[in-house]
């Protein structure tokens, strides 16, 4: 994550991307395995989900735990930082619903 001129831009740069906000919202409900996330975030390819998870991990928003089993068990969870920004994303979600309602009513 790169620091921007404005903290708002820094935040947006950290969470923008193909379904990063959605991934964080799902992880706020509990730890998830890769396959669970793939089922929950239906409009994303496996390659893109992997990329977004790596970026979220690099930015310190999620953690990845590998359990030494056969086959390997990998679990994703929110970090403290991820839990702190969750309410902001939840507010953005609600704001998105308001805009969608307005768009639907103007049709």
Residue frames as qw, qx, qy, qz and C-alpha x, y, z in Angstrom:
[[0.000, 0.893, 0.450, 0.000, 0.00, 0.00, 0.00],
 [0.432, 0.253, 0.012, 0.866, 1.30, 3.40, -0.92],
 [0.124, -0.620, -0.435, 0.642, 0.64, 6.49, 1.18],
 [0.272, 0.666, 0.458, 0.522, -1.28, 9.18, -0.71],
 [0.094, 0.369, -0.098, 0.919, -1.54, 12.92, -0.29],
 [0.545, -0.329, 0.098, -0.765, -4.90, 12.50, 1.44],
 [0.289, -0.159, 0.891, -0.311, -5.76, 9.76, 3.99],
 [0.733, 0.346, 0.311, -0.497, -9.06, 9.19, 2.16],
 [0.644, 0.592, -0.422, -0.240, -7.13, 8.32, -1.00],
 [0.037, 0.431, -0.885, 0.172, -4.82, 6.02, 0.97],
 [0.542, 0.064, 0.706, -0.451, -7.87, 4.17, 2.33],
 [0.752, 0.500, 0.071, -0.424, -9.57, 3.93, -1.06],
 [0.443, 0.608, -0.645, -0.134, -6.39, 2.67, -2.70],
 [0.165, -0.297, 0.905, -0.255, -6.13, -0.10, -0.08],
 [0.507, 0.222, 0.746, -0.371, -9.69, -1.36, -0.55],
 [0.623, 0.563, -0.115, -0.531, -10.31, -0.71, -4.22],
 [0.025, 0.321, -0.915, -0.242, -9.97, -3.67, -6.49],
 [0.579, -0.091, -0.647, -0.487, -12.05, -6.55, -7.68],
 [0.736, -0.462, -0.414, -0.272, -14.29, -7.27, -4.67],
 [0.383, 0.218, -0.623, 0.647, -11.78, -6.40, -1.90],
 [0.356, -0.257, 0.298, -0.848, -14.51, -4.70, 0.12],
 [0.850, -0.105, -0.243, -0.456, -16.80, -7.70, -0.35],
 [0.722, 0.120, -0.625, 0.271, -14.04, -10.06, 0.80],
 [0.102, 0.228, -0.558, 0.792, -13.51, -7.98, 3.96],
 [0.591, -0.206, 0.090, -0.774, -17.25, -7.89, 4.67],
 [0.889, -0.045, -0.409, -0.203, -17.44, -11.70, 4.39],
 [0.596, 0.151, -0.621, 0.485, -14.41, -12.20, 6.62],
 [0.203, -0.354, 0.362, -0.838, -15.96, -9.90, 9.22],
 [0.820, -0.210, -0.066, -0.528, -18.59, -12.61, 9.68],
 [0.855, -0.352, 0.382, -0.011, -15.90, -15.19, 10.48],
 [0.233, -0.512, 0.728, 0.392, -12.80, -16.90, 9.17],
 [0.827, 0.451, 0.098, -0.322, -13.14, -18.47, 5.74],
 [0.654, -0.150, 0.614, 0.417, -11.29, -20.98, 3.62],
 [0.022, -0.296, 0.507, 0.809, -10.43, -20.16, 0.02],
 [0.048, -0.275, -0.879, -0.388, -13.22, -22.33, -1.40],
 [0.059, -0.684, -0.643, 0.341, -15.79, -20.66, 0.86],
 [0.025, -0.619, 0.049, 0.784, -14.72, -17.23, -0.36],
 [0.015, -0.097, 0.721, 0.686, -14.87, -18.37, -3.96],
 [0.059, -0.493, -0.855, -0.148, -18.48, -19.49, -3.45],
 [0.108, -0.732, -0.449, 0.502, -19.44, -16.27, -1.62],
 [0.067, 0.674, -0.225, -0.700, -17.87, -13.91, -4.15],
 [0.748, 0.337, 0.571, -0.004, -19.52, -15.36, -7.23],
 [0.559, 0.821, 0.105, 0.041, -18.43, -12.88, -9.89],
 [0.100, -0.840, 0.524, 0.093, -14.67, -13.29, -9.55],
 [0.830, 0.335, -0.446, 0.005, -12.23, -15.72, -11.14],
 [0.878, -0.393, -0.109, 0.249, -9.96, -17.91, -9.03],
 [0.628, 0.253, -0.038, 0.735, -6.95, -16.05, -10.36],
 [0.043, -0.655, -0.024, -0.754, -8.40, -12.65, -9.42],
 [0.714, -0.658, -0.125, -0.203, -9.51, -13.85, -5.97],
 [0.855, -0.175, -0.111, 0.476, -5.98, -15.11, -5.29],
 [0.394, 0.426, -0.008, 0.815, -4.53, -11.78, -6.41],
 [0.314, -0.716, -0.078, -0.619, -6.91, -9.77, -4.23],
 [0.834, -0.531, -0.145, 0.029, -6.24, -11.97, -1.19],
 [0.752, 0.026, -0.096, 0.652, -2.49, -11.52, -1.62],
 [0.150, 0.544, 0.018, 0.825, -2.89, -7.74, -1.87],
 [0.562, -0.700, -0.128, -0.422, -5.15, -7.60, 1.19],
 [0.879, -0.361, -0.138, 0.280, -2.62, -9.68, 3.11],
 [0.591, 0.238, -0.051, 0.769, 0.29, -7.50, 1.96],
 [0.087, -0.612, -0.045, -0.785, -1.63, -4.41, 3.10],
 [0.096, 0.092, -0.750, 0.648, -2.18, -5.95, 6.54],
 [0.559, -0.127, -0.001, -0.820, -5.97, -6.20, 6.29],
 [0.949, -0.100, -0.079, -0.287, -6.25, -9.99, 6.34],
 [0.262, -0.564, 0.783, -0.012, -4.09, -12.83, 7.57],
 [0.824, 0.240, -0.435, -0.272, -3.53, -16.22, 5.99],
 [0.509, -0.478, 0.681, -0.221, -2.97, -19.24, 8.21],
 [0.685, 0.296, -0.621, -0.238, -1.74, -22.51, 6.73],
 [0.758, -0.385, 0.442, -0.287, -2.37, -25.66, 8.74],
 [0.100, 0.476, -0.849, -0.205, 0.04, -28.55, 8.11],
 [0.727, 0.140, 0.594, -0.314, -2.49, -31.10, 6.93],
 [0.058, -0.133, 0.800, 0.582, -2.88, -33.17, 3.80],
 [0.457, 0.570, 0.157, 0.664, -4.26, -31.52, 1.78],
 [0.272, -0.018, -0.319, 0.908, -3.08, -28.19, 3.27],
 [0.118, -0.797, -0.591, 0.024, -5.78, -26.21, 5.04],
 [0.264, 0.144, -0.012, 0.954, -5.60, -22.44, 4.49],
 [0.152, -0.771, -0.604, 0.132, -7.81, -20.07, 6.48],
 [0.210, 0.425, 0.060, 0.879, -8.23, -16.33, 5.93],
 [0.330, -0.725, -0.545, 0.264, -9.24, -13.94, 8.68],
 [0.091, 0.916, 0.045, 0.387, -9.32, -10.23, 9.35],
 [0.518, 0.075, -0.426, 0.738, -6.43, -8.61, 11.15],
 [0.185, -0.598, -0.463, 0.628, -6.99, -5.95, 13.79],
 [0.015, 0.308, -0.247, -0.919, -6.68, -3.31, 11.05],
 [0.194, -0.198, -0.788, -0.550, -9.22, -5.19, 8.93],
 [0.249, -0.580, -0.754, 0.182, -11.64, -5.27, 11.86],
 [0.141, -0.520, -0.212, 0.815, -11.13, -1.53, 12.42],
 [0.127, 0.207, -0.395, -0.886, -12.01, -0.58, 8.84],
 [0.013, 0.330, 0.933, 0.146, -14.99, -2.96, 8.67],
 [0.094, 0.690, 0.549, -0.462, -17.49, -0.33, 9.96],
 [0.091, 0.563, -0.260, -0.779, -16.35, 2.09, 7.26],
 [0.085, 0.070, -0.846, -0.521, -16.92, -0.52, 4.55],
 [0.033, 0.484, 0.862, -0.147, -20.28, -1.40, 6.06],
 [0.114, 0.695, 0.236, -0.670, -21.23, 2.27, 5.84],
 [0.112, 0.396, -0.562, -0.717, -20.11, 2.37, 2.22],
 [0.012, 0.201, 0.958, 0.206, -22.26, -0.72, 1.56],
 [0.088, 0.657, 0.646, -0.378, -25.30, 1.04, 3.02],
 [0.099, 0.641, -0.126, -0.750, -24.50, 4.14, 0.97],
 [0.021, 0.153, -0.809, -0.567, -24.32, 2.00, -2.15],
 [0.070, 0.456, 0.887, -0.029, -27.78, 0.64, -1.43],
 [0.109, 0.724, 0.315, -0.604, -29.12, 4.20, -1.15],
 [0.105, 0.509, -0.454, -0.724, -27.63, 5.12, -4.52],
 [0.021, 0.068, 0.935, 0.347, -28.95, 1.92, -6.13],
 [0.129, 0.607, 0.730, -0.287, -32.46, 2.69, -4.86],
 [0.141, 0.712, 0.009, -0.688, -32.22, 6.15, -6.36],
 [0.053, 0.321, -0.723, -0.609, -31.02, 4.73, -9.66],
 [0.074, 0.286, 0.950, 0.104, -33.84, 2.18, -9.67],
 [0.144, 0.692, 0.555, -0.439, -36.47, 4.84, -8.94],
 [0.124, 0.641, -0.214, -0.726, -35.26, 7.05, -11.81],
 [0.141, -0.063, 0.868, 0.472, -35.84, 4.31, -14.40]]
